[in-house]
Amino acid sequence: MNPNLTRSQQRIICSQLGNVKLQLLYKASIHGFTGAAFHQQCDNRSPTVSVGYNASGYVFGGYTKQPFSQSGQYVCDDQAFLFSFSGEKLLKYPVTGPTYAVKMMSSSGPYFGEALVLVNGSKAVYSSPGNYYNFSAAEMHGNDLNLFECEVYQVEENPEFENPWRPMVWENEMRTKMMDSIKTYSPMSSSVDLSQVRVLLIGPVGAGKSSFFNSISSVFRGHVTNQAIAGCSTSSLTTQFRTYSVKAGRGGEPLPIILCDTMGLEESTGAGLDMDDVMSILKGHLPNTYQFNPSAPLHSESLGYRESPGFKDKIHCVAYVIDACKVSIMPTKLQGKLEAIRRKINLIGIPQLVLMTKVDEACPFVSQDIRNVYRSGYIKEMMQEVSDRLGVPLSCVVPVKNYSKELEVDQNCDILLLTAVIQMLRFADSYFDELSDRSSNMETKE
């Protein structure tokens, strides 16, 4: 069964309940719009989230921790609540009469305190707001009680691994060691003559590309900085191609990595980062501060176009930046764009990895403590999903938390961010070794 409740909606509901996930038990369009069908699938299961969907586009329902039965009695539940979605916001209506929170009726589906009944002859029978739940009928379901679908989900504890499935050392000594390793890095291949690795950041609007640079810069500054323009918008805040050289502290020497920021990808044709511009960036033709124009990509006559870029101008590693909260609701067209870009980059042989951002927002368990990132079953599930969607190995997916609301840096966030940078440098080293091997083979043939 495929749930009607989107991943984003499931995440929003779960955020009210703790470190949990939802498992679909009952779907009226499959099992039947009857009380008997509901009870067959849901009796003795708890806690549950029941959801109705009407033709007016409203998504609404209720939560109870009590197991369903056919006793005909009211059951007490002081944690029960009704809810409705308003866009990405959850409107929540807590129970006001806990003794009468839920009624166990054999002839109907989920029955919330004389206020809302889901599944009764394919209708949500609303009775009287104010009797045990206070809500506005117009706000909750638009006074449309004709359902085209009803679902019931069991609330299950999200698996937490006793030991992290990817080992991490969360100590200040490790943070210092990684910072020193990055500062002293140089390409391993003797055939490569450059001092800085260039990493291209590609991702949807709002995923956190610019914020990632700001966060890395913050780690080495010792406090949160905001050099690159970052924020929340439906269209890309980055309109220029920017290359950012991170410095080892205020007034310090540039680190051996340059992060290249691009315009955000958008699902619409002719909007966001253009495929031709991506190829120009990879080959080193795009100048710094180039102004993106989705309807007219860079061409050889454009101002600042590099006719003969050197190896130092080209891209040595690509990092896709993906929002963990939106992995499962990624639009098909956007995923298609990412896949097309990945295939093009594969042909060139440039290594690719994925930065999965906002892991703390995606999982309450991680929000409590960022060190839970590799103990969270949900985050592992999201990492596996982004791995499958983009066609990269799970070992190429690195979770991070960018600095967005903080004023001071945090040791544990720094360790995740530094791990991502070290992976970029390792991937670049593999690329340089591959180029060196190719060059040696050509010389041997000659």
Secondary structure, 3 states (H helix, E strand, C coil): CCCCCCHHHHHHHHCCCCCEEEEEEEEHHHHCCCHHHHHHHHECCCCEEEEEEECCCCEEEEEECCCECCCCCEECCCCCEEEEEECCEEEEEEECCHHHCEECCCCCCCEECCCEECCCCCECEECCCCCCECCCHHHHHCCCCEEEEEEEEEEEECCECCCCCCCCCCCHHHHHHHHHHHHCCCCCCCCCCCCCEEEEEECECCCCHHHHHHHHHHHHHCCCCCCCCCCCCCCCCCCEEEEEEEECCCCCCEEEEEEEECCCECCCCCCECCHHHHHHHHCCCCCCCEECCCCCCCCCCCCCCCCCCCHHHCCCEEEEEEEHHHCCCCCHHHHHHHHHHHHHHHHHCCCEEEEEECHHHHCHHHHHCHHHCCCEHHHHHHHHHHHHHHCCCHHHEEECCCCCCCCCCCHHHHHHHHHHHHHHHHHHHHHHHHHHHHHHHHHHHC
